[in-house]
Amino acid sequence: MAPSAEDLGRELEATAQDVLGKLKSRQLFQSGWDTAAFVVFITFIGTVLFLLLLVIIHCCCCCDSPRSQKRSPKGVDNLALEP
């Protein structure tokens, strides 16, 4: 059976009070492992955002250049594959 709206409201209020209590006490993490996990998570998010920024810069700067419109074949033909 699904919880009622009143139960959800109480649970949300309890969670908000818990978060506000941790903010007031300035102890957001319970252990060093929590801090390390947070640092790893933030590093991952920062790396993903940095790579996304590089892709956007590459598309904005390089896709409009006239060099990208001329595609010349590179490499050599493999004549061993000819019948």
DAHU-V703501 format. One record per helix or strand of 3 or more residues. SS is the DSSP state (2 for helix, 1 for strand). FROM is the first residue (numbers start at 1). TO is the last residue. If there is no record, write none. Layout:
ss-><SS:SS>
from-><FROM:FROM>
to-><TO:TO>
This chain:
ss-><2:2:2:2>
from-><5:32:66:79>
to-><25:62:69:81>
